[in-house]
């Protein structure tokens, strides 16, 4: 009797999986122009195939070999192999998948989800699980900001309610979108800066030319008007200063594409020490350049990577200008997950709370008199080489910038 009930249960799983597959196909057909909906439909299809594989595996395990026909056994074996391959692909999917049931709570379903709650992933595992459990069932998509060891990262949460054999279950998918959103932000800023600088220069060039011509005409007159001379000199100076200002801000949008090659980090740190180390020691401070392993290397553009680090070091020098014993510590190390991190730490006052993201925007500076160029250039350069840069708040105080590749 128990065996008969189990067989019906397994058959019900296979039928339910078929229905979910048809629903996923219908959803994909109706929303071909929406990549996010197609991704969710694909996740549901993979989950349905996994459910079907488990049902068929249970039927095979409980069936009598005298009843199963050879042809059906062969087809079932082939289907089982295919579903096993799909389950392996699902486990390695770049989307973090979860199930949420009333009895078991939120449980990771694949490797990406397990890595997100393992050491090196989310800083607060319990908070992440609580936010997933509290996700509104009626919301199609929700943007979550998750604190990780690499800084705050944004993920898109999508969920759908399922009824599996009478059990209410929610399938949740977390898709990383930080890189895509940051790329779009940088692209928008580059376009804006390009347009602004172009239009300003178009208007500034004739102003500068006319002011110089007017100065020459006034100088040639027998009795030049001193007020007019002073006014024209002021116009000429401001035109020249504005031209330099625009030329500086063009750096945000005019960097060339990176030329990636293998960069030995020991040689890079030695060059940085030779360039800036003595100036820090001359101020009565210290500058250390540490490497966890002497053979560490990184695939990057050597010139652009060096420029990004020099900008961060200059930012640290400005932040510690009033310190009696300024300290600079630059460290390169390999962290969990095979990622390489380069950190730049100083003993200055640090970035004011709440501005950790804003300081990377063009024209924004947390320091009075700052240009708002240096950190924007750093973000552009690092992102162009496939990395990220974050401003963190170290426990001992000071300023800390971390480049992750």
C-alpha positions as CSV (number, residue, x, y, z in Angstrom):
1,X,0.0,0.0,0.0
2,X,2.8,2.4,1.0
3,X,4.7,1.5,-2.2
4,X,1.6,2.3,-4.3
5,X,1.2,5.7,-2.6
6,X,4.9,6.5,-3.3
7,X,4.5,5.5,-6.9
8,X,1.5,7.9,-7.3
9,X,3.5,10.6,-5.6
10,X,6.4,10.2,-8.0
11,X,4.1,10.2,-11.0
12,X,2.5,13.3,-9.7
13,X,5.9,14.9,-9.6
14,X,6.6,14.1,-13.2
15,X,3.1,15.4,-14.3
16,X,3.6,18.6,-12.2
17,X,7.1,19.1,-13.8
18,X,5.5,18.8,-17.2
19,X,2.9,21.5,-16.4
20,X,5.6,23.9,-15.1
21,X,7.6,23.3,-18.3
22,X,4.6,24.3,-20.4
23,X,4.0,27.4,-18.3
24,X,7.6,28.4,-18.6
25,X,7.5,27.9,-22.3
26,X,4.3,30.0,-22.6
27,X,5.8,32.8,-20.4
28,X,8.9,32.9,-22.6
29,X,6.9,33.0,-25.8
30,X,4.8,35.9,-24.5
31,X,7.8,38.0,-23.3
32,X,10.5,37.4,-25.9
33,X,11.6,41.1,-25.7
34,X,12.2,40.9,-21.9
35,X,15.6,39.3,-21.0
36,X,14.8,39.3,-17.3
37,X,11.5,37.5,-17.8
38,X,13.2,35.0,-20.1
39,X,15.9,34.4,-17.4
40,X,13.2,33.7,-14.8
41,X,11.3,31.4,-17.3
42,X,14.6,29.5,-17.8
43,X,15.1,29.1,-14.1
44,X,11.6,27.7,-13.7
45,X,12.2,25.3,-16.6
46,X,15.4,24.0,-15.0
47,X,13.7,23.6,-11.7
48,X,10.9,21.6,-13.4
49,X,13.4,19.4,-15.1
50,X,15.1,18.7,-11.8
51,X,11.7,17.8,-10.3
52,X,11.0,15.5,-13.2
53,X,14.4,13.8,-12.8
54,X,13.8,13.1,-9.2
55,X,10.4,11.7,-9.9
56,X,11.6,9.4,-12.6
57,X,14.6,8.3,-10.4
58,X,12.1,7.4,-7.7
59,X,9.9,5.4,-10.1
60,X,13.0,3.5,-11.4
61,X,14.1,2.7,-7.9
62,X,10.7,1.5,-6.8
63,X,9.7,-0.4,-9.9
64,X,10.1,-4.1,-10.4
65,X,12.6,-5.1,-13.1
66,X,10.2,-7.8,-14.3
67,X,7.6,-5.2,-15.1
68,X,9.7,-2.6,-16.9
69,X,10.1,-3.1,-20.6
70,X,13.6,-2.9,-22.0
71,X,12.7,-0.1,-24.3
72,X,11.2,2.0,-21.5
73,X,14.2,1.3,-19.3
74,X,16.6,2.5,-22.0
75,X,14.6,5.7,-22.6
76,X,14.3,6.3,-18.8
77,X,18.1,5.8,-18.4
78,X,18.8,8.3,-21.2
79,X,16.3,10.8,-19.7
80,X,17.9,10.3,-16.3
81,X,21.3,11.0,-17.8
82,X,20.1,14.2,-19.5
83,X,18.3,15.4,-16.4
84,X,21.5,14.7,-14.4
85,X,23.4,16.9,-16.8
86,X,20.8,19.6,-16.5
87,X,21.0,19.4,-12.7
88,X,24.7,19.8,-12.9
89,X,24.3,22.9,-15.1
90,X,21.6,24.2,-12.7
91,X,24.0,23.8,-9.8
92,X,26.7,25.9,-11.6
93,X,24.3,28.6,-12.9
94,X,25.5,32.2,-12.4
95,X,22.2,33.0,-10.7
96,X,21.7,32.2,-7.0
97,X,18.6,30.0,-6.6
98,X,16.7,29.4,-3.4
99,X,13.5,27.7,-2.2
100,X,11.3,29.1,0.6
101,X,8.8,26.9,2.4
102,X,7.0,27.4,5.6
103,X,8.6,24.5,7.4
104,X,12.2,24.7,6.1
105,X,12.6,28.4,5.6
106,X,14.9,29.7,2.9
107,X,17.3,27.1,1.6
108,X,20.1,27.4,-1.1
109,X,19.4,25.4,-4.2
110,X,22.7,25.7,-6.2
111,X,26.4,26.5,-5.8
112,X,26.1,30.2,-6.3
113,X,23.6,30.5,-3.5
114,X,25.8,28.4,-1.2
115,X,28.8,30.7,-2.0
116,X,26.7,33.8,-1.2
117,X,26.1,32.6,2.4
118,X,29.5,31.1,2.9
119,X,32.6,32.9,4.3
120,X,33.7,35.4,1.7
121,X,30.1,36.1,0.6
122,X,27.5,38.1,2.4
123,X,28.8,39.8,5.6
124,X,25.6,39.0,7.5
125,X,24.2,35.6,6.5
126,X,21.2,35.8,8.8
127,X,20.2,39.2,7.5
128,X,20.3,38.0,3.9
129,X,18.1,35.0,4.6
130,X,15.7,37.1,6.5
131,X,15.4,39.6,3.6
132,X,14.8,36.7,1.2
133,X,12.1,35.3,3.5
134,X,10.4,38.6,3.8
135,X,10.4,39.3,0.0
136,X,6.9,40.2,-1.1
137,X,5.2,37.4,-2.9
138,X,3.4,39.8,-5.2
139,X,6.5,41.7,-6.3
140,X,7.8,40.6,-9.7
141,X,11.3,42.1,-9.2
142,X,13.1,43.7,-6.3
143,X,16.5,45.3,-6.1
144,X,18.5,44.2,-3.1
145,X,21.7,45.8,-1.8
146,X,23.8,43.1,-0.1
147,X,26.9,43.9,2.0
148,X,29.8,41.6,1.0
149,X,33.5,41.5,1.8
150,X,34.0,43.4,-1.5
151,X,31.6,46.1,-0.5
152,X,27.9,46.7,-1.2
153,X,26.6,44.8,-4.3
154,X,23.2,45.1,-5.9
155,X,21.2,42.0,-6.9
156,X,17.9,41.6,-8.6
157,X,15.5,39.3,-6.8
158,X,12.7,37.5,-8.7
159,X,10.4,35.0,-7.2
160,X,7.4,32.8,-8.0
161,X,5.0,30.8,-5.9
162,X,4.6,27.1,-6.7
163,X,2.3,24.4,-5.2
164,X,4.4,21.2,-5.1
165,X,2.2,18.2,-4.0
166,X,0.2,20.4,-1.8
167,X,3.1,22.2,-0.3
168,X,3.3,26.0,-0.9
169,X,6.9,26.8,-2.1
170,X,8.5,29.9,-3.5
171,X,11.3,29.7,-5.9
172,X,13.7,32.7,-5.6
173,X,16.4,33.8,-8.0
174,X,19.0,36.4,-7.1
175,X,20.8,37.8,-10.2
176,X,23.9,39.9,-9.8
177,X,23.5,43.2,-11.5
178,X,26.2,45.4,-9.9
179,X,28.6,45.2,-12.8
180,X,25.8,46.0,-15.4
181,X,24.4,48.9,-13.4
182,X,27.9,50.4,-12.8
183,X,28.7,50.0,-16.5
184,X,25.5,51.9,-17.4
185,X,26.3,54.6,-14.9
186,X,29.8,55.1,-16.2
187,X,28.6,55.2,-19.8
188,X,26.0,57.8,-18.9
189,X,28.6,60.0,-17.1
190,X,31.1,59.7,-19.9
191,X,28.5,60.8,-22.4
192,X,27.3,63.7,-20.2
193,X,30.9,64.9,-19.6
194,X,31.7,64.6,-23.3
195,X,28.7,66.7,-24.3
196,X,29.3,69.3,-21.6
197,X,32.9,69.8,-22.4
198,X,32.2,69.9,-26.1
199,X,29.6,72.6,-25.8
200,X,31.6,74.7,-23.3
201,X,34.6,74.7,-25.6
202,X,32.5,75.7,-28.5
203,X,31.3,78.8,-26.7
204,X,34.6,79.4,-24.9
205,X,36.9,79.5,-28.0
206,X,35.3,82.6,-29.6
207,X,35.1,84.4,-26.2
208,X,38.9,83.9,-25.7
209,X,39.7,85.0,-29.2
210,X,37.5,88.1,-29.0
211,X,38.9,89.1,-25.6
212,X,42.5,88.9,-27.0
213,X,41.6,90.9,-30.0
214,X,39.9,93.5,-27.9
215,X,42.9,93.8,-25.6
216,X,45.2,94.4,-28.6
217,X,42.8,97.1,-29.9
218,X,42.7,98.9,-26.5
219,X,46.5,98.7,-26.2
220,X,46.9,100.3,-29.6
221,X,44.7,103.3,-28.7
222,X,46.3,106.6,-27.7
223,X,44.4,106.8,-24.4
224,X,43.3,103.3,-23.3
225,X,40.5,103.2,-20.8
226,X,41.9,101.6,-17.6
227,X,38.5,100.1,-16.6
228,X,38.0,98.6,-20.0
229,X,41.6,97.2,-19.9
230,X,40.9,95.7,-16.5
231,X,37.6,94.1,-17.6
232,X,39.2,92.6,-20.7
233,X,42.1,91.2,-18.7
234,X,39.5,89.6,-16.3
235,X,37.6,88.0,-19.2
236,X,40.9,86.7,-20.7
237,X,42.0,85.2,-17.4
238,X,38.6,83.5,-16.7
239,X,38.5,82.1,-20.3
240,X,42.0,80.6,-19.8
241,X,41.1,79.2,-16.4
242,X,37.8,77.7,-17.8
243,X,39.7,76.1,-20.7
244,X,42.1,74.4,-18.2
245,X,39.1,73.3,-16.1
246,X,37.4,71.7,-19.2
247,X,40.7,70.1,-20.2
248,X,41.0,68.5,-16.8
249,X,37.5,67.1,-16.8
250,X,37.9,65.6,-20.2
251,X,40.0,63.0,-18.4
252,X,36.8,61.4,-17.1
253,X,35.6,60.5,-20.6
254,X,38.6,60.4,-22.9
255,X,40.7,57.5,-21.5
256,X,41.7,55.0,-24.2
257,X,40.6,51.4,-24.1
258,X,42.9,49.3,-21.8
259,X,45.5,47.0,-23.4
260,X,45.5,44.0,-21.1
261,X,48.7,42.1,-20.3
262,X,50.2,40.1,-17.4
263,X,51.5,42.7,-14.8
264,X,53.9,41.4,-12.2
265,X,52.7,43.1,-9.0
266,X,56.1,43.1,-7.3
267,X,57.6,45.3,-10.0
268,X,54.5,47.5,-9.9
269,X,54.8,48.1,-6.2
270,X,58.5,48.8,-6.4
271,X,57.8,51.5,-9.0
272,X,55.2,53.1,-6.8
273,X,57.6,53.1,-3.9
274,X,60.2,54.8,-6.0
275,X,57.7,57.4,-7.2
276,X,56.0,58.4,-3.9
277,X,57.7,56.6,-1.0
278,X,60.4,59.2,-0.4
279,X,57.8,62.1,-0.3
280,X,55.9,60.4,2.4
281,X,59.0,59.7,4.4
282,X,60.1,63.4,3.9
283,X,56.9,64.4,5.7
284,X,57.8,62.4,8.7
285,X,55.5,59.5,7.8
286,X,55.8,56.0,6.5
287,X,54.8,54.3,3.2
288,X,54.7,50.5,2.9
289,X,54.1,48.4,-0.2
290,X,53.3,44.8,0.7
291,X,52.7,41.7,-1.4
292,X,51.5,38.5,0.1
293,X,53.2,36.3,-2.5
294,X,56.2,37.6,-4.6
295,X,54.9,35.8,-7.7
296,X,51.4,37.4,-7.7
297,X,50.5,38.9,-11.1
298,X,47.4,40.5,-12.6
299,X,46.0,40.8,-16.2
300,X,45.6,44.5,-16.6
301,X,46.8,47.6,-18.5
302,X,50.0,48.4,-16.6
303,X,49.9,52.1,-17.3
304,X,46.2,52.6,-16.4
305,X,46.6,50.4,-13.2
306,X,49.6,52.5,-12.1
307,X,47.6,55.7,-12.8
308,X,44.6,54.5,-10.8
309,X,46.9,53.6,-7.8
310,X,48.7,56.9,-8.1
311,X,45.4,58.8,-7.9
312,X,44.4,56.8,-4.8
313,X,47.9,57.6,-3.2
314,X,47.4,61.3,-4.0
315,X,44.0,61.2,-2.4
316,X,45.6,59.6,0.7
317,X,48.3,62.3,0.7
318,X,45.6,65.0,0.6
319,X,43.6,63.3,3.4
320,X,46.7,63.1,5.7
321,X,48.0,66.6,4.9
322,X,47.5,67.7,8.5
323,X,48.7,64.5,10.2
324,X,52.0,64.8,12.1
325,X,53.0,61.2,11.1
326,X,51.0,60.3,8.0
327,X,50.9,56.6,7.1
328,X,50.3,54.9,3.8
329,X,49.9,51.2,3.4
330,X,49.4,49.5,0.0
331,X,48.8,45.8,0.0
332,X,48.2,43.2,-2.8
333,X,46.8,39.8,-1.8
334,X,44.8,36.9,-3.1
335,X,41.5,36.4,-1.2
336,X,38.8,33.7,-1.0
337,X,37.3,32.8,-4.3
338,X,40.6,33.3,-6.2
339,X,40.1,37.1,-6.5
340,X,42.9,39.5,-6.2
341,X,42.6,42.6,-4.1
342,X,44.8,45.7,-3.9
343,X,44.0,47.9,-0.9
344,X,45.2,51.5,-0.2
345,X,44.9,52.5,3.5
346,X,45.8,55.8,5.2
347,X,45.4,57.2,8.7
348,X,43.5,60.3,7.6
349,X,39.9,61.2,8.8
350,X,38.3,58.9,6.2
351,X,35.3,59.5,4.0
352,X,32.3,61.0,5.8
353,X,29.5,58.4,6.5
354,X,27.0,58.0,3.7
355,X,29.4,59.3,1.0
356,X,31.2,56.1,0.2
357,X,29.5,55.8,-3.2
358,X,29.1,59.5,-4.1
359,X,32.8,60.2,-4.0
360,X,33.3,58.3,-7.2
361,X,30.9,60.5,-9.1
362,X,32.4,63.1,-11.5
363,X,32.4,66.7,-10.1
364,X,31.8,65.4,-6.5
365,X,34.3,65.9,-3.8
366,X,34.0,65.3,0.0
367,X,37.0,67.6,0.5
368,X,36.7,71.4,0.3
369,X,38.4,72.6,-2.8
370,X,38.6,69.2,-4.3
371,X,38.2,68.8,-8.1
372,X,36.1,65.7,-8.1
373,X,38.2,64.2,-10.9
374,X,40.7,61.7,-9.2
375,X,38.3,59.1,-7.9
376,X,36.0,59.3,-10.9
377,X,39.1,58.5,-13.1
378,X,40.0,55.6,-10.8
379,X,36.6,54.0,-11.1
380,X,36.6,54.4,-14.9
381,X,40.1,52.9,-15.2
382,X,39.5,49.9,-12.9
383,X,36.1,49.1,-14.3
384,X,37.5,49.2,-17.8
385,X,40.0,46.5,-16.8
386,X,37.2,44.3,-15.4
387,X,37.6,45.2,-11.7
388,X,35.7,47.1,-9.1
389,X,36.8,49.8,-6.6
390,X,35.1,50.3,-3.2
391,X,35.5,52.7,-0.3
392,X,35.3,50.8,3.0
393,X,35.4,51.9,6.6
394,X,38.2,50.1,8.4
395,X,37.8,49.3,12.1
396,X,40.9,51.3,13.1
397,X,39.7,54.4,11.3
398,X,41.2,56.1,8.3
399,X,40.5,55.9,4.6
400,X,40.5,52.5,2.8
401,X,40.0,51.9,-0.9
402,X,39.9,48.3,-2.2
403,X,40.4,47.3,-5.9
404,X,39.1,43.8,-6.7
405,X,39.8,41.8,-9.8
